[in-house]
Amino acid sequence: MELKQNAVKSAEAKERMEMDGNAIYLGNLNTVEADLKLPQKGKYGSSIQWESKETLFISHTGKVTRPTFGVGNRKVALVATLTYGGEVTRKTFEATVLQEEYKAKIIAVNPLTVCTNVGEQPELSTVVIVKNDTGSYTVSQVSWDPIKKEAFRQAGFFPIHGKVEGSTLKAMATIQVMDEIGETAPHTKRLKEFKGHDVRLEKASEFGAAMDRFLQYVRSVDDDQMLYNFRAAAAFDTKGAQPMTGWDAPECNLKGHTTGHYLSALALAYNATEDSALLGKIQYMVAELGKCQTALSEQAGYGRGFLSAYSEEQFNLLEQYTTYPEIWAPYYTLHKIMAGLLDCYQLAGQREALDICDKLGHWIYNRLSRLPKEQLHKMWSLYIAGEFGGMNEVLAKLYAITSNENYLMTAKYFDNEKLFLPMKENVDTLGNMHANQHIPQVIGALKLFEVTGDKAYFNIAENFWTMVTQSHIYPIGGTGETEMFREPDAIAGFLSDKTAETCASYNMLKLTKELFQFNPRKTYMDYYEKALYNHILASENSQKAEGGSTYFMPLAPGSIKKFDTHENTCCHGTGLENHFKYQEAIYFHDQDRLYVNLYIPSRLDWSEHGLSLMQNRDRDGLERFRFYIEGGPETTLMFRIPDWVSEPIKVKINGESWRDLELEHGYLKLRKVWIKDEIELTLPCSLRLVDAPDNHTLKSLAYGPYVLAAISEEQDYISWTYSEQEFLEQIIQQKDNPLTFVLDGVKFVPLYQIQDESYHVYFKLAR
């Protein structure tokens, strides 16, 4: 009997330690630059002792010492020893400590030109663009000399100087005073996207299958668990739900962000499927969040309209310039909640969701309108703590819906001069900036262009997109390493297990789609296809409907994907949405043109134009696509000619070759009255090698739209002594699977098809 009791106690102790181990939360260990708080006591009673395997960078008590610049980031194993009831267990955490930033010397300051109307005080930037001794560009704070108002009583040009922080060099701005700058007006997009169930993916395709897996997952999510932190903040009963975990755990300062993404995922999924079960979940979530908002507004110390999974304290602390990890991006979390609510309104027709968001908009305006411009800029410049996601976008959208001018004003409170000034001037200062902190801000700038017509905002977005896609991406379309942009074309030195944060590609695709609607350039959709096929599609586990997503897409030799299912990282949040967006950019239209951008098996119902289209891909390869079209008046079909097409395209209409091909800006243009027609489009493709821009011996392999990865557990780069031509001649395409290639026993397959195997996206050619 005693042995049995001891065994029960031992089992209970082990279970409690396991629960404590799973509940340990140390923050974002992928990018550590501040001291860690290492808990000494577990949530369920275990005692915890800590051991660092590299005390030079993290002490046993969690003190962080960052490596000096040039040493590189350092991975440190932290071992937690848990004891309870005489039982002992251990759990290991891996932290990446970021090296210190380079203390650059400023060698030049770019001049500025600022425009103003006669009699109006000019808006001078708080930063200037500077060139460093490394040859790279960054921004630095500037204090301008006092301006005399009488200087601007007539049109002309007036110089002004300023003191640059960290330098003896002077800044110079030319103020151009004009009789009238000119008014701006909202700018309408040239192309419209299809809504709702108009576009349906073929379930047999890789994209349709991925959507179905995530449909299974979101249907299974416990809504009460997603509401747990909001109900706890409002002092409501949590209805027996399990607490959220990871970045959304009750003790985490980012809690609430996953719930916002979940709202968006439900709305996107309903928009794609019109599934009534999803609508029921949306209605329940929105109604319960509305109750939480009402309860919080009635509590002492809360502003009217406030809604979050925690109190207002984080917002108070941000205004005092409190740094991460004491607070963690309160406006970032708020953006996810508001974006989710607006998605529920716009995609699922939930008026209450708009009402909740409207009240939140009032709360933000009341809070930020009392703060001086300088304070706002300093808040937004704080690393992580000041990250605000796409607050400017969601407020501009709220303004477009409600016409409340306060929301437009508040959206502009989030103008980030450290990013916007160099993007406006078309100077690449992105090196060592946090990638996904800034991409949403640019999406917001483009939305501000749409609602105001201010061309400067469009230039910011277009210049940023061009910089990123030309100089900061890997061949899979992803960007950044350890969440950070690197210097232009710096790829070979940053092939690690923390490349290509999935959130960044989610937002780059969003930006690309919006830019394309204003200006339908083929290059936008060439990039869109690259990132969609090779990063987003590759970011989910195709073997299980578990809702997991990759945080990073590792590109180091012998990498293995890791799918986040419980950590609730930022990429788990965007990952909930990604797979309900595949159909978004396949087709766009204007009054009588239909753009076919992506070659994804799907059905389109353009009911307002009386036209339907079905797109299929031949099973024997990637090159041949068939389109079946019915009805409609005379219509122009625009087929994108991808950048991977290796030979002239071929077209047949109803079985007859169409030789008089008309091309327009990289699109095949076909115009006629479509009655009941079949188009056969052949887009020839072949294998091609892509160099790392800073090391031409490092290559990646692609076929059509797909980046191919070599399956191998080798931890160093696989190396061949072939020339490029010999390599391409020696590699063999499998007859039974046209997307599988073999060279010297090494198999190459599309990155999206790899799940648990070790792989290599880059390899070496010695000749």
Secondary structure as GFF3:
##gff-version 3
##sequence-region A 1 767
A	DSSP	alpha_helix	2	23	.	.	.	ID=ss1
A	DSSP	beta_strand	47	52	.	.	.	ID=ss2
A	DSSP	beta_strand	74	84	.	.	.	ID=ss3
A	DSSP	beta_strand	87	97	.	.	.	ID=ss4
A	DSSP	beta_strand	106	109	.	.	.	ID=ss5
A	DSSP	beta_strand	112	117	.	.	.	ID=ss6
A	DSSP	beta_strand	127	132	.	.	.	ID=ss7
A	DSSP	beta_strand	137	144	.	.	.	ID=ss8
A	DSSP	three_ten_helix	149	152	.	.	.	ID=ss9
A	DSSP	beta_strand	156	164	.	.	.	ID=ss10
A	DSSP	beta_strand	170	178	.	.	.	ID=ss11
A	DSSP	beta_strand	192	193	.	.	.	ID=ss12
A	DSSP	three_ten_helix	196	198	.	.	.	ID=ss13
A	DSSP	beta_strand	199	201	.	.	.	ID=ss14
A	DSSP	alpha_helix	206	220	.	.	.	ID=ss15
A	DSSP	alpha_helix	223	226	.	.	.	ID=ss16
A	DSSP	alpha_helix	228	233	.	.	.	ID=ss17
A	DSSP	three_ten_helix	246	248	.	.	.	ID=ss18
A	DSSP	alpha_helix	257	273	.	.	.	ID=ss19
A	DSSP	alpha_helix	276	297	.	.	.	ID=ss20
A	DSSP	alpha_helix	313	318	.	.	.	ID=ss21
A	DSSP	alpha_helix	330	348	.	.	.	ID=ss22
A	DSSP	alpha_helix	351	368	.	.	.	ID=ss23
A	DSSP	alpha_helix	373	380	.	.	.	ID=ss24
A	DSSP	alpha_helix	391	402	.	.	.	ID=ss25
A	DSSP	alpha_helix	405	413	.	.	.	ID=ss26
A	DSSP	alpha_helix	417	424	.	.	.	ID=ss27
A	DSSP	alpha_helix	435	452	.	.	.	ID=ss28
A	DSSP	alpha_helix	455	471	.	.	.	ID=ss29
A	DSSP	three_ten_helix	492	494	.	.	.	ID=ss30
A	DSSP	alpha_helix	502	518	.	.	.	ID=ss31
A	DSSP	alpha_helix	522	531	.	.	.	ID=ss32
A	DSSP	pi_helix	532	536	.	.	.	ID=ss33
A	DSSP	three_ten_helix	537	539	.	.	.	ID=ss34
A	DSSP	beta_strand	549	550	.	.	.	ID=ss35
A	DSSP	beta_strand	563	564	.	.	.	ID=ss36
A	DSSP	alpha_helix	570	578	.	.	.	ID=ss37
A	DSSP	beta_strand	587	589	.	.	.	ID=ss38
A	DSSP	beta_strand	593	596	.	.	.	ID=ss39
A	DSSP	beta_strand	602	606	.	.	.	ID=ss40
A	DSSP	three_ten_helix	607	609	.	.	.	ID=ss41
A	DSSP	beta_strand	611	617	.	.	.	ID=ss42
A	DSSP	beta_strand	624	630	.	.	.	ID=ss43
A	DSSP	beta_strand	634	640	.	.	.	ID=ss44
A	DSSP	beta_strand	650	653	.	.	.	ID=ss45
A	DSSP	beta_strand	656	657	.	.	.	ID=ss46
A	DSSP	beta_strand	662	664	.	.	.	ID=ss47
A	DSSP	beta_strand	667	673	.	.	.	ID=ss48
A	DSSP	beta_strand	676	682	.	.	.	ID=ss49
A	DSSP	beta_strand	687	692	.	.	.	ID=ss50
A	DSSP	beta_strand	695	703	.	.	.	ID=ss51
A	DSSP	beta_strand	706	711	.	.	.	ID=ss52
A	DSSP	beta_strand	719	720	.	.	.	ID=ss53
A	DSSP	alpha_helix	724	730	.	.	.	ID=ss54
A	DSSP	beta_strand	732	733	.	.	.	ID=ss55
A	DSSP	beta_strand	741	743	.	.	.	ID=ss56
A	DSSP	beta_strand	746	750	.	.	.	ID=ss57
A	DSSP	three_ten_helix	751	753	.	.	.	ID=ss58
A	DSSP	beta_strand	759	760	.	.	.	ID=ss59
A	DSSP	beta_strand	763	765	.	.	.	ID=ss60
###
